[in-house]
């Protein structure tokens, strides 16, 4: 026997995130429930639409400065700052490339000049959400600006060398997005992205 999804009941009504109760049969055919958050009107366990990511995480390398671009951003969920990369949701009708250019510009003021690699949709917390992101490796130029930040965004841009990436990752007092920590530790070892 295998586990089978029966249905999803929507518990909230919000624009960008909703809570669902998922009913399913376990391997012994016992009916069970699981609660998840989804950015969709119907979760992916029902629609099976996994091909298009909900958002992008942009890993920018500044070609003029020759450093990786990292952001330090206040996140309400943590009540504190976390280190990450520029990121955002893919708007309806937008491509991954268009979202990446828009979000990099809005969050950092930097100009995306070249795409190096676009990853497939990946999931980071499947115990809580069906949200997926594409990790997009890019080159960029320009000067930092926070003019594109909304009033709910508190973002600082950092330019990080291989040595600085290592120092950040060794600081146990800092908070990191998991994808950022993985990229930074790899960059600290190899000096390369993607």
N, CA, C and O of each residue as an XYZ file, in Angstrom:
776
protein
N       0.839     -1.192      0.000
C       0.000      0.000      0.000
C       0.878      1.247      0.000
O       1.993      1.232      0.522
N       0.379      2.302     -0.576
C       1.078      3.582     -0.575
C       0.201      4.642      0.071
O      -1.000      4.456      0.266
N       0.827      5.738      0.390
C       0.095      6.861      0.968
C      -0.678      7.557     -0.143
O      -0.154      7.751     -1.240
N      -1.928      7.935      0.139
C      -2.785      8.548     -0.881
C      -3.427      9.824     -0.338
O      -4.036      9.823      0.732
N      -3.277     10.910     -1.095
C      -3.931     12.177     -0.748
C      -5.412     12.073     -1.111
O      -5.757     11.650     -2.214
N      -6.280     12.459     -0.183
C      -7.728     12.409     -0.431
C      -8.253     13.773     -0.856
O      -8.890     13.903     -1.901
N      -7.980     14.800     -0.031
C      -8.481     16.135     -0.345
C      -7.731     17.178      0.453
O      -6.990     16.861      1.384
N      -7.939     18.443      0.071
C      -7.364     19.578      0.780
C      -8.485     20.551      1.110
O      -9.238     20.965      0.229
N      -8.591     20.912      2.375
C      -9.573     21.905      2.807
C      -8.838     23.197      3.113
O      -7.908     23.224      3.919
N      -9.270     24.273      2.455
C      -8.652     25.578      2.654
C      -9.191     26.195      3.938
O     -10.403     26.307      4.123
N      -8.275     26.595      4.830
C      -8.662     27.104      6.140
C      -8.587     28.622      6.263
O      -9.159     29.191      7.193
N      -7.887     29.290      5.336
C      -7.750     30.744      5.389
C      -7.968     31.333      4.005
O      -7.974     30.617      3.003
N      -8.148     32.650      3.962
C      -8.359     33.358      2.686
C      -7.456     34.582      2.613
O      -7.870     35.688      2.962
N      -6.220     34.384      2.158
C      -5.277     35.475      1.993
C      -4.743     35.466      0.562
O      -4.867     34.471     -0.152
N      -4.146     36.592      0.155
C      -3.659     36.716     -1.217
C      -2.447     35.841     -1.521
O      -2.433     35.149     -2.539
N      -1.434     35.857     -0.663
C      -0.152     35.230     -0.999
C       0.186     33.979     -0.204
O       1.203     33.341     -0.476
N      -0.643     33.609      0.777
C      -0.339     32.430      1.578
C      -1.597     31.974      2.293
O      -2.312     32.780      2.888
N      -1.866     30.662      2.232
C      -3.031     30.113      2.914
C      -2.685     28.823      3.626
O      -1.726     28.135      3.276
N      -3.487     28.507      4.638
C      -3.336     27.285      5.403
C      -4.361     26.270      4.907
O      -5.522     26.605      4.672
N      -3.911     25.016      4.752
C      -4.772     23.923      4.286
C      -4.671     22.743      5.239
O      -3.621     22.489      5.829
N      -5.784     22.026      5.380
C      -5.791     20.741      6.059
C      -5.832     19.679      4.960
O      -6.782     19.616      4.179
N      -4.802     18.854      4.912
C      -4.716     17.807      3.896
C      -5.177     16.493      4.517
O      -4.612     16.050      5.517
N      -6.188     15.872      3.938
C      -6.627     14.547      4.374
C      -5.960     13.511      3.492
O      -5.930     13.641      2.269
N      -5.419     12.468      4.138
C      -4.751     11.423      3.362
C      -4.889     10.081      4.065
O      -5.225     10.012      5.247
N      -4.622      9.021      3.317
C      -4.595      7.676      3.869
C      -3.141      7.267      4.022
O      -2.353      7.385      3.084
N      -2.782      6.776      5.228
C      -1.409      6.319      5.428
C      -1.227      4.928      4.811
O      -2.143      4.414      4.168
N      -0.069      4.326      4.999
C       0.218      3.025      4.371
C      -0.687      1.906      4.879
O      -0.878      0.906      4.187
N      -1.251      2.063      6.089
C      -2.185      1.078      6.621
C      -3.635      1.437      6.321
O      -4.562      0.818      6.843
N      -3.823      2.473      5.451
C      -5.133      2.958      5.039
C      -5.916      3.622      6.174
O      -7.147      3.638      6.165
N      -5.185      4.171      7.151
C      -5.804      4.972      8.206
C      -5.901      6.405      7.713
O      -4.948      6.933      7.140
N      -7.056      7.043      7.934
C      -7.245      8.426      7.524
C      -6.495      9.338      8.499
O      -6.619      9.205      9.717
N      -5.712     10.266      7.935
C      -4.920     11.197      8.732
C      -5.041     12.605      8.156
O      -5.575     12.807      7.066
N      -4.522     13.586      8.930
C      -4.516     14.989      8.489
C      -3.117     15.567      8.635
O      -2.342     15.165      9.503
N      -2.817     16.512      7.769
C      -1.550     17.247      7.821
C      -1.880     18.691      7.458
O      -2.675     18.936      6.551
N      -1.282     19.631      8.150
C      -1.529     21.039      7.875
C      -0.334     21.633      7.142
O       0.815     21.439      7.537
N      -0.626     22.359      6.067
C       0.442     22.983      5.288
C       0.061     24.410      4.905
O      -1.114     24.778      4.895
N       1.070     25.191      4.594
C       0.877     26.524      4.017
C       1.199     26.414      2.528
O       2.120     25.699      2.133
N       0.436     27.124      1.717
C       0.674     27.138      0.278
C       0.415     28.536     -0.257
O      -0.405     29.278      0.284
N       1.123     28.888     -1.328
C       0.922     30.182     -1.973
C      -0.160     30.096     -3.055
O      -0.370     31.054     -3.799
N      -0.837     28.966     -3.142
C      -1.807     28.728     -4.211
C      -3.219     28.552     -3.659
O      -3.404     28.325     -2.463
N      -4.200     28.657     -4.534
C      -5.590     28.465     -4.135
C      -5.889     26.999     -3.854
O      -6.818     26.674     -3.115
N      -5.094     26.123     -4.448
C      -5.159     24.691     -4.183
C      -3.716     24.202     -4.087
O      -2.917     24.510     -4.972
N      -3.353     23.453     -3.048
C      -1.954     23.076     -2.876
C      -1.461     22.113     -3.962
O      -2.244     21.443     -4.634
N      -0.148     22.072     -4.102
C       0.476     21.267     -5.161
C       0.261     19.772     -4.981
O       0.329     19.023     -5.955
N       0.001     19.315     -3.749
C      -0.275     17.891     -3.565
C      -1.579     17.498     -4.240
O      -1.804     16.315     -4.497
N      -2.440     18.462     -4.531
C      -3.694     18.230     -5.250
C      -3.507     18.491     -6.746
O      -3.895     17.666     -7.575
N      -2.915     19.636     -7.091
C      -2.803     20.027     -8.506
C      -1.665     19.335     -9.240
O      -1.706     19.183    -10.461
N      -0.639     18.911     -8.486
C       0.558     18.289     -9.066
C       1.290     19.233    -10.027
O       1.961     18.774    -10.951
N       1.166     20.536     -9.817
C       1.843     21.530    -10.652
C       3.151     21.944     -9.986
O       3.212     22.939     -9.262
N       4.185     21.167    -10.243
C       5.482     21.371     -9.609
C       6.507     22.026    -10.535
O       7.601     22.359    -10.081
N       6.190     22.220    -11.813
C       7.176     22.661    -12.800
C       7.577     24.127    -12.665
O       8.722     24.473    -12.956
N       6.680     24.982    -12.238
C       6.952     26.420    -12.164
C       7.191     26.798    -10.704
O       6.341     26.541     -9.852
N       8.346     27.410    -10.408
C       8.618     27.788     -9.012
C       7.745     28.952     -8.565
O       7.292     29.757     -9.378
N       7.519     29.024     -7.268
C       6.760     30.142     -6.701
C       7.600     31.404     -6.644
O       7.082     32.517     -6.731
N       8.909     31.216     -6.495
C       9.796     32.356     -6.363
C      11.185     32.052     -6.869
O      11.471     30.957     -7.353
N      12.045     33.055     -6.742
C      13.444     32.905     -7.138
C      14.336     33.339     -5.988
O      13.982     34.213     -5.197
N      15.477     32.722     -5.912
C      16.564     33.175     -5.041
C      17.716     33.485     -5.969
O      18.176     32.615     -6.709
N      18.184     34.715     -5.932
C      19.213     35.177     -6.862
C      20.561     35.174     -6.159
O      20.729     35.809     -5.118
N      21.519     34.456     -6.731
C      22.885     34.413     -6.202
C      23.720     35.296     -7.123
O      24.191     34.832     -8.161
N      23.914     36.583     -6.751
C      24.607     37.531     -7.628
C      26.098     37.645     -7.326
O      26.521     37.700     -6.171
N      26.865     37.676     -8.386
C      28.302     37.925     -8.276
C      28.576     39.244     -8.966
O      28.311     39.391    -10.159
N      29.111     40.216     -8.216
C      29.372     41.547     -8.768
C      30.693     41.508     -9.524
O      31.753     41.340     -8.920
N      30.632     41.663    -10.857
C      31.834     41.509    -11.686
C      32.816     42.664    -11.513
O      34.017     42.473    -11.699
N      32.341     43.844    -11.166
C      33.240     44.980    -10.964
C      34.011     44.882     -9.660
O      35.205     45.175     -9.612
N      33.321     44.469     -8.600
C      33.932     44.363     -7.276
C      34.596     42.996     -7.084
O      35.472     42.838     -6.233
N      34.176     42.018     -7.876
C      34.680     40.641     -7.777
C      34.338     40.007     -6.430
O      35.174     39.362     -5.796
N      33.092     40.205     -6.011
C      32.605     39.615     -4.762
C      31.162     39.146     -4.932
O      30.432     39.599     -5.814
N      30.787     38.231     -4.061
C      29.422     37.735     -3.999
C      28.555     38.772     -3.285
O      29.007     39.420     -2.341
N      27.327     38.925     -3.731
C      26.398     39.879     -3.119
C      25.486     39.115     -2.163
O      24.804     38.173     -2.567
N      25.477     39.525     -0.898
C      24.639     38.930      0.138
C      23.824     40.052      0.751
O      24.295     41.185      0.850
N      22.601     39.743      1.165
C      21.807     40.764      1.847
C      21.582     40.368      3.296
O      21.486     39.187      3.632
N      21.500     41.381      4.140
C      21.125     41.227      5.542
C      19.767     41.905      5.645
O      19.646     43.113      5.443
N      18.752     41.116      5.961
C      17.381     41.608      5.876
C      16.605     41.281      7.145
O      16.709     40.177      7.681
N      15.819     42.259      7.626
C      14.958     42.005      8.775
C      13.805     41.126      8.336
O      13.139     41.406      7.340
N      13.573     40.048      9.094
C      12.465     39.137      8.791
C      11.551     39.069     10.008
O      11.997     38.737     11.106
N      10.283     39.380      9.815
C       9.304     39.424     10.898
C       9.229     38.072     11.611
O       9.144     38.025     12.839
N       9.258     36.980     10.856
C       9.148     35.639     11.434
C      10.234     35.393     12.488
O       9.993     34.706     13.481
N      11.416     35.951     12.272
C      12.523     35.784     13.215
C      12.576     36.903     14.255
O      13.163     36.732     15.323
N      11.969     38.039     13.946
C      12.093     39.211     14.811
C      13.529     39.689     14.849
O      13.976     40.271     15.838
N      14.257     39.438     13.756
C      15.680     39.717     13.717
C      16.134     39.738     12.249
O      15.346     39.517     11.329
N      17.405     40.008     12.072
C      17.992     40.012     10.733
C      18.503     38.623     10.371
O      18.980     37.883     11.231
N      18.400     38.279      9.099
C      18.981     37.042      8.594
C      19.778     37.361      7.345
O      19.486     38.316      6.625
N      20.791     36.545      7.102
C      21.617     36.690      5.913
C      21.034     35.806      4.822
O      20.702     34.643      5.052
N      20.917     36.372      3.642
C      20.339     35.638      2.528
C      20.780     36.240      1.216
O      21.721     37.031      1.158
N      20.089     35.856      0.173
C      20.288     36.426     -1.148
C      19.009     37.140     -1.553
O      17.940     36.840     -1.021
N      19.102     38.078     -2.486
C      17.881     38.701     -2.991
C      16.921     37.620     -3.482
O      17.335     36.630     -4.086
N      15.641     37.824     -3.215
C      14.654     36.801     -3.567
C      13.286     37.445     -3.709
O      13.061     38.569     -3.260
N      12.381     36.719     -4.339
C      11.020     37.217     -4.451
C      10.131     36.262     -5.205
O      10.589     35.301     -5.823
N       8.847     36.551     -5.139
C       7.849     35.718     -5.805
C       7.779     36.027     -7.295
O       7.980     37.164     -7.723
N       7.492     34.998     -8.066
C       7.276     35.156     -9.508
C       5.853     35.673     -9.698
O       4.889     35.000     -9.335
N       5.727     36.874    -10.269
C       4.401     37.426    -10.538
C       3.753     36.689    -11.699
O       4.440     36.132    -12.555
N       2.428     36.690    -11.721
C       1.685     36.013    -12.791
C       2.129     36.553    -14.152
O       2.180     37.765    -14.364
N       2.447     35.644    -15.065
C       2.859     36.012    -16.411
C       4.332     36.358    -16.539
O       4.805     36.644    -17.639
N       5.065     36.335    -15.429
C       6.471     36.703    -15.429
C       7.341     35.452    -15.617
O       6.982     34.365    -15.163
N       8.472     35.614    -16.279
C       9.437     34.523    -16.399
C      10.386     34.562    -15.204
O      10.430     35.547    -14.467
N      11.137     33.494    -15.023
C      12.148     33.456    -13.964
C      13.175     34.555    -14.197
O      13.615     35.210    -13.252
N      13.553     34.756    -15.449
C      14.528     35.792    -15.783
C      14.004     37.185    -15.443
O      14.728     37.999    -14.868
N      12.759     37.458    -15.793
C      12.163     38.769    -15.501
C      12.065     39.006    -13.993
O      12.364     40.099    -13.511
N      11.646     37.979    -13.253
C      11.548     38.092    -11.797
C      12.922     38.355    -11.188
O      13.057     39.187    -10.292
N      13.936     37.650    -11.672
C      15.294     37.801    -11.145
C      15.809     39.223    -11.350
O      16.369     39.820    -10.432
N      15.621     39.762    -12.544
C      16.062     41.138    -12.829
C      15.331     42.138    -11.940
O      15.945     43.037    -11.365
N      14.013     41.974    -11.833
C      13.191     42.898    -11.048
C      13.574     42.850     -9.574
O      13.789     43.893     -8.955
N      13.659     41.659     -9.011
C      13.944     41.529     -7.578
C      15.355     41.992     -7.222
O      15.546     42.638     -6.192
N      16.344     41.674     -8.057
C      17.707     42.141     -7.787
C      17.744     43.661     -7.764
O      18.364     44.255     -6.882
N      17.084     44.294     -8.727
C      17.058     45.754     -8.809
C      16.320     46.355     -7.609
O      16.808     47.299     -6.987
N      15.128     45.801     -7.282
C      14.332     46.330     -6.175
C      15.060     46.223     -4.836
O      15.057     47.167     -4.046
N      15.681     45.074     -4.584
C      16.265     44.838     -3.263
C      17.662     45.417     -3.087
O      18.053     45.758     -1.970
N      18.426     45.535     -4.186
C      19.817     45.973     -4.053
C      20.188     47.183     -4.904
O      21.197     47.838     -4.639
N      19.387     47.488     -5.921
C      19.729     48.556     -6.851
C      20.698     48.107     -7.932
O      21.036     48.896     -8.815
N      21.154     46.856     -7.887
C      22.138     46.352     -8.842
C      21.470     45.893    -10.142
O      20.297     45.522    -10.163
N      22.254     45.931    -11.223
C      21.763     45.542    -12.548
C      22.241     44.136    -12.899
O      23.441     43.861    -12.880
N      21.321     43.266    -13.211
C      21.663     41.920    -13.647
C      22.212     42.015    -15.072
O      21.551     42.560    -15.956
N      23.414     41.488    -15.297
C      24.044     41.587    -16.619
C      24.128     40.255    -17.356
O      24.174     40.225    -18.586
N      24.148     39.141    -16.598
C      24.269     37.853    -17.274
C      23.763     36.726    -16.378
O      24.045     36.691    -15.180
N      23.006     35.803    -16.982
C      22.559     34.604    -16.278
C      23.628     33.536    -16.435
O      24.071     33.255    -17.548
N      24.041     32.941    -15.324
C      25.032     31.869    -15.354
C      24.370     30.496    -15.291
O      24.785     29.560    -15.976
N      23.331     30.390    -14.457
C      22.655     29.103    -14.279
C      21.298     29.335    -13.635
O      21.170     30.140    -12.713
N      20.285     28.627    -14.123
C      18.959     28.661    -13.522
C      18.624     27.237    -13.095
O      18.524     26.335    -13.927
N      18.456     27.049    -11.802
C      18.160     25.718    -11.285
C      16.682     25.384    -11.403
O      15.860     26.259    -11.677
N      16.345     24.111    -11.194
C      14.942     23.679    -11.212
C      14.243     24.102     -9.926
O      14.907     24.516     -8.977
N      12.922     24.008     -9.876
C      12.228     24.288     -8.621
C      12.703     23.328     -7.527
O      12.739     22.114     -7.729
N      13.067     23.888     -6.364
C      13.488     23.086     -5.214
C      12.672     23.496     -3.994
O      12.143     24.606     -3.932
N      12.578     22.599     -3.039
C      11.751     22.789     -1.850
C      12.658     22.807     -0.623
O      13.595     22.014     -0.537
N      12.389     23.706      0.331
C      13.269     23.781      1.494
C      12.612     23.358      2.805
O      13.319     23.072      3.771
N      11.298     23.311      2.867
C      10.647     22.966      4.130
C       9.349     22.216      3.869
O       8.262     22.708      4.173
N       9.476     21.014      3.299
C       8.291     20.261      2.874
C       7.460     19.706      4.023
O       6.405     19.117      3.788
N       7.907     19.880      5.237
C       7.072     19.519      6.378
C       6.027     20.577      6.674
O       5.067     20.329      7.404
N       6.224     21.792      6.088
C       5.313     22.906      6.380
C       4.676     23.544      5.152
O       3.583     24.103      5.244
N       5.342     23.469      4.005
C       4.850     24.194      2.837
C       5.225     23.494      1.540
O       6.187     22.729      1.483
N       4.444     23.773      0.497
C       4.764     23.251     -0.839
C       5.496     24.306     -1.681
O       5.678     24.122     -2.884
N       5.914     25.402     -1.052
C       6.597     26.476     -1.772
C       7.897     25.974     -2.395
O       8.673     25.254     -1.766
N       8.114     26.373     -3.646
C       9.363     26.036     -4.337
C       9.999     27.305     -4.884
O       9.326     28.298     -5.160
N      11.311     27.240     -5.032
C      12.056     28.363     -5.602
C      13.053     27.835     -6.620
O      13.500     26.691     -6.538
N      13.391     28.678     -7.570
C      14.494     28.390     -8.486
C      15.677     29.215     -8.001
O      15.546     30.412     -7.744
N      16.834     28.570     -7.877
C      18.043     29.296     -7.504
C      18.700     29.739     -8.803
O      19.013     28.924     -9.671
N      18.902     31.056     -8.919
C      19.383     31.660    -10.157
C      20.735     32.310     -9.896
O      20.846     33.238     -9.096
N      21.767     31.809    -10.584
C      23.124     32.344    -10.440
C      23.346     33.377    -11.536
O      23.138     33.096    -12.716
N      23.776     34.591    -11.132
C      23.894     35.689    -12.095
C      25.154     36.508    -11.845
O      25.778     36.434    -10.787
N      25.498     37.281    -12.847
C      26.504     38.335    -12.691
C      25.764     39.657    -12.680
O      24.707     39.791    -13.297
N      26.328     40.648    -11.968
C      25.686     41.952    -11.879
C      26.730     43.052    -11.805
O      27.916     42.797    -11.596
N      26.259     44.289    -11.982
C      27.098     45.479    -11.870
C      26.295     46.559    -11.162
O      25.124     46.371    -10.830
N      26.950     47.695    -10.938
C      26.260     48.844    -10.378
C      26.591     49.085     -8.925
O      27.438     48.420     -8.328
N      25.884     50.070     -8.373
C      26.078     50.473     -6.985
C      24.841     50.114     -6.170
O      23.720     50.137     -6.679
N      25.060     49.782     -4.900
C      23.953     49.465     -4.015
C      23.030     50.664     -3.845
O      23.475     51.806     -3.726
N      21.737     50.374     -3.836
C      20.728     51.384     -3.556
C      19.542     50.699     -2.890
O      19.159     49.596     -3.279
N      18.967     51.345     -1.896
C      17.776     50.812     -1.234
C      16.514     51.544     -1.701
O      15.454     51.399     -1.093
N      16.623     52.329     -2.777
C      15.468     53.104     -3.270
C      14.295     52.226     -3.677
O      13.146     52.660     -3.594
N      14.563     50.996     -4.118
C      13.489     50.092     -4.539
C      12.843     49.335     -3.406
O      11.882     48.599     -3.630
N      13.349     49.496     -2.176
C      12.787     48.800     -1.015
C      11.468     49.429     -0.602
O      11.319     50.651     -0.627
N      10.511     48.592     -0.222
C       9.250     49.112      0.312
C       9.446     49.448      1.785
O      10.494     49.149      2.357
N       8.442     50.067      2.399
C       8.559     50.461      3.806
C       8.614     49.247      4.729
O       9.029     49.375      5.881
N       8.207     48.077      4.253
C       8.260     46.868      5.077
C       9.560     46.089      4.878
O       9.730     45.015      5.454
N      10.485     46.624      4.062
C      11.764     45.966      3.816
C      12.896     46.766      4.455
O      13.008     47.975      4.256
N      13.716     46.084      5.211
C      14.923     46.670      5.800
C      16.074     45.795      5.317
O      16.359     44.752      5.906
N      16.734     46.224      4.239
C      17.747     45.409      3.570
C      19.068     46.157      3.504
O      19.124     47.324      3.118
N      20.128     45.459      3.888
C      21.489     45.968      3.725
C      22.201     45.037      2.750
O      22.067     43.817      2.846
N      22.952     45.602      1.817
C      23.691     44.804      0.850
C      25.147     44.693      1.265
O      25.780     45.687      1.622
N      25.673     43.475      1.215
C      27.068     43.210      1.550
C      27.764     42.613      0.331
O      27.170     41.827     -0.407
N      29.015     42.986      0.125
C      29.832     42.388     -0.924
C      30.835     41.501     -0.209
O      31.618     41.988      0.607
N      30.825     40.193     -0.505
C      31.521     39.201      0.296
C      32.584     38.456     -0.513
O      32.294     37.879     -1.561
N      33.812     38.480     -0.011
C      34.901     37.708     -0.610
C      34.838     36.268     -0.109
O      34.020     35.938      0.750
N      35.686     35.432     -0.640
C      35.790     34.044     -0.205
C      36.100     33.977      1.302
O      35.475     33.204      2.029
N      37.041     34.769      1.757
C      37.419     34.801      3.175
C      36.276     35.324      4.033
O      35.992     34.768      5.094
N      35.623     36.383      3.585
C      34.500     36.950      4.345
C      33.330     35.969      4.415
O      32.629     35.919      5.425
N      33.112     35.198      3.363
C      32.058     34.182      3.382
C      32.349     33.142      4.453
O      31.452     32.721      5.183
N      33.602     32.733      4.541
C      34.008     31.761      5.558
C      33.781     32.324      6.958
O      33.274     31.625      7.837
N      34.154     33.583      7.165
C      33.978     34.217      8.479
C      32.501     34.322      8.853
O      32.132     34.072     10.001
N      31.658     34.690      7.890
C      30.220     34.766      8.163
C      29.678     33.410      8.588
O      28.949     33.309      9.575
N      30.035     32.366      7.841
C      29.506     31.022      8.106
C      29.980     30.455      9.441
O      29.328     29.573     10.002
N      31.094     30.944      9.950
C      31.618     30.450     11.226
C      31.046     31.196     12.426
O      31.315     30.830     13.571
N      30.259     32.242     12.171
C      29.692     33.037     13.253
C      28.352     32.426     13.683
O      27.340     32.584     13.000
N      28.361     31.732     14.814
C      27.175     31.027     15.296
C      26.064     31.970     15.766
O      24.942     31.520     16.000
N      26.350     33.258     15.909
C      25.339     34.209     16.358
C      24.475     34.742     15.218
O      23.453     35.382     15.466
N      24.872     34.488     13.974
C      24.131     34.990     12.825
C      23.050     34.009     12.408
O      23.152     32.806     12.651
N      22.016     34.540     11.778
C      20.928     33.711     11.247
C      21.033     33.691      9.717
O      21.238     34.727      9.085
N      20.888     32.495      9.136
C      21.028     32.330      7.691
C      19.819     31.627      7.099
O      19.214     30.762      7.733
N      19.480     32.004      5.892
C      18.606     31.192      5.065
C      19.419     29.946      4.707
O      20.605     30.064      4.402
N      18.816     28.764      4.738
C      19.552     27.513      4.521
C      20.253     27.477      3.165
O      21.385     27.006      3.057
N      19.582     27.971      2.143
C      20.186     27.956      0.799
C      21.405     28.881      0.751
O      22.410     28.563      0.114
N      21.308     30.012      1.420
C      22.424     30.950      1.467
C      23.609     30.337      2.193
O      24.747     30.454      1.738
N      23.352     29.689      3.311
C      24.442     29.089      4.070
C      25.166     28.034      3.226
O      26.394     27.951      3.255
N      24.414     27.238      2.482
C      25.029     26.212      1.631
C      25.882     26.838      0.528
O      27.001     26.388      0.277
N      25.357     27.872     -0.131
C      26.115     28.535     -1.198
C      27.351     29.220     -0.621
O      28.435     29.131     -1.197
N      27.196     29.903      0.515
C      28.333     30.599      1.121
C      29.436     29.640      1.560
O      30.616     29.932      1.372
N      29.067     28.499      2.143
C      30.101     27.551      2.559
C      30.838     26.988      1.351
O      32.047     26.768      1.405
N      30.117     26.757      0.270
C      30.766     26.281     -0.971
C      31.671     27.368     -1.556
O      32.797     27.094     -1.971
N      31.167     28.599     -1.583
C      31.951     29.730     -2.092
C      33.199     29.935     -1.243
O      34.264     30.241     -1.779
N      33.085     29.772      0.068
C      34.233     29.930      0.969
C      35.319     28.900      0.671
O      36.507     29.188      0.821
N      34.921     27.721      0.256
C      35.886     26.656     -0.050
C      36.477     26.782     -1.450
O      37.670     26.548     -1.646
N      35.637     27.154     -2.432
C      36.073     27.102     -3.834
C      36.283     28.465     -4.470
O      37.017     28.585     -5.451
N      35.640     29.501     -3.919
C      35.694     30.815     -4.553
C      34.834     30.903     -5.797
O      34.938     31.865     -6.558
N      33.974     29.893     -6.015
C      33.130     29.852     -7.218
C      31.660     29.721     -6.806
O      31.345     29.235     -5.719
N      30.770     30.167     -7.700
C      29.337     29.989     -7.481
C      28.782     29.106     -8.580
O      29.362     28.984     -9.659
N      27.653     28.498     -8.286
C      26.962     27.686     -9.300
C      27.635     26.373     -9.484
O      27.193     25.560    -10.296
